[in-house]
């Protein structure tokens, strides 16, 4: 019952947050501002959006091609198109239940290529560890470069005293959790340690496989496409075309985190992007319109490729 409730909450809470932010953002604007925002949608140059989606497609291709290296390291071969369809379906299902795409990718290869689920899922976890490292590097670099702007923003939104209090509490809980994990002799903690150690060992095996350099180069390219496709979209609106590289980096990182921790950033992504861009002089209406244009185009693209993959898989590859 607890697992079922947890699953329901993991879906509904991010969606409710998205709905709340949509209503909140809408109510922030006067009728005249809403009309102005509609004009941004009408006058946007969607050529840049199309270019960004083309880059996104090359990222899909690179991710599907990268997967063959970890699968080969585990002793399995899977056709490129099967990998591509699995990746597309994974992105699609992540819009429903956060992180369900990883499970679906492994299930696709199990059903259509006879790759055992645990082996396929292990390769996906290895990829995610590398992706997480690159995300952390992006976040760290952005915080260092844009520290002054972010500090001003945080101190305006949350008083310094509260920041220090919450930071101290979080630090104490983190240290307590680490010490508990290290020294606890409870049976479930011991089992957790075994699973964590196996996960770490499997993840680190990426750096020991024969094709580690092509794998890492594909990983870098995938993240380069993420950054490039976002950077290109700023030229879709004149109001965002002149923002600085630092503003782009900050908006990209915060937007990526919003997508990572919600159902595809529903409602959250446009709100966060508008808030960040406002720090750099972009009108709130223009920033909100920009966020919705970028988010909607990406979601339509994901749904299109995911739906196409659902149809194509049974036609090209019979279930095993």
Residue pairs with C-beta under 8 A, 6 or more apart in sequence:
7 97
10 97
10 98
11 96
11 97
11 263
14 98
14 261
14 262
14 263
14 266
14 268
15 263
15 266
17 262
17 267
17 268
18 262
18 263
18 265
18 266
18 267
18 268
19 267
20 267
21 267
21 268
21 271
22 267
22 271
24 271
25 270
25 271
25 274
25 288
26 34
28 284
29 37
29 284
29 285
29 288
33 285
36 285
37 285
37 286
37 288
37 289
40 237
40 239
40 285
40 286
40 289
40 290
40 293
41 289
41 292
41 293
43 237
44 236
44 237
44 289
44 293
45 235
45 236
45 237
46 236
48 232
48 233
48 235
48 236
49 233
49 236
49 293
49 294
49 297
51 229
51 232
52 228
52 229
52 230
52 232
52 233
52 294
52 297
53 229
53 297
53 298
53 301
55 225
55 228
55 229
55 232
56 225
56 229
56 298
56 301
57 305
58 225
59 221
59 222
59 225
59 226
59 229
60 84
60 87
60 88
60 91
60 305
61 84
62 218
62 221
62 222
62 225
63 87
63 127
63 218
63 222
64 80
64 83
64 84
64 86
64 87
65 80
65 83
65 218
66 127
66 214
66 215
66 218
66 219
66 222
67 78
67 83
67 86
67 87
67 123
67 124
67 127
68 77
68 78
68 80
68 83
69 209
69 211
69 212
69 214
69 215
69 218
70 123
70 126
70 127
70 206
70 209
70 215
71 77
71 78
71 109
71 115
71 120
71 123
72 211
73 123
73 205
73 209
73 210
73 211
74 119
74 122
74 123
76 109
76 113
76 115
76 119
76 120
78 109
78 113
78 115
79 113
79 317
81 312
81 316
82 108
82 109
82 112
82 113
82 313
82 316
82 317
83 109
84 309
85 108
85 309
85 312
85 313
86 104
86 105
86 108
86 109
86 309
87 105
88 302
88 305
88 306
88 308
88 309
89 101
89 104
89 105
89 108
89 306
89 309
89 310
89 313
90 101
90 102
90 104
90 105
91 101
91 302
91 305
91 306
92 101
92 302
92 303
92 305
92 306
92 307
92 309
92 310
93 100
93 101
93 104
93 306
94 100
94 101
94 263
94 264
95 263
95 264
95 266
95 299
95 302
95 303
96 263
97 263
98 261
98 262
98 263
102 121
102 124
102 125
102 128
103 121
105 120
105 124
106 115
106 117
106 120
106 121
106 124
107 117
108 313
109 115
109 120
110 116
110 117
110 120
111 319
111 320
112 313
112 317
112 318
112 319
112 320
113 317
113 320
114 320
122 202
125 199
125 202
125 203
126 202
126 203
126 205
126 206
127 206
127 219
129 203
129 206
130 203
130 206
130 215
130 216
130 219
131 219
131 222
131 223
134 219
134 220
134 223
135 223
135 256
135 260
138 223
138 227
138 249
138 252
138 253
138 256
139 253
139 257
141 249
142 249
142 250
142 252
142 253
143 150
145 246
145 249
146 246
146 249
146 250
149 246
149 250
149 279
149 280
150 250
152 279
153 279
154 163
155 163
158 166
180 189
181 189
181 192
181 193
206 212
206 215
209 215
226 252
226 256
227 252
230 248
230 251
230 252
230 255
230 294
231 248
231 252
233 290
233 293
233 294
234 240
234 241
234 243
234 248
234 290
235 241
236 290
236 293
236 294
237 286
237 289
237 290
237 293
239 282
239 283
239 286
239 287
239 290
240 277
240 282
240 286
240 287
240 290
243 277
243 280
243 281
243 282
244 280
246 280
247 276
247 277
247 279
247 280
247 282
250 276
250 279
250 280
251 273
251 276
251 277
254 272
254 273
254 276
255 265
255 269
255 272
255 273
255 276
255 291
258 265
258 268
258 269
258 272
259 265
259 269
262 268
262 269
264 299
264 302
265 272
265 295
269 291
269 294
269 295
270 288
270 291
270 292
270 294
270 295
271 288
271 291
272 291
273 287
273 288
273 290
273 291
273 294
274 282
274 284
274 287
274 288
274 290
274 291
275 287
276 287
277 286
277 287
277 290
278 284
278 287
282 290
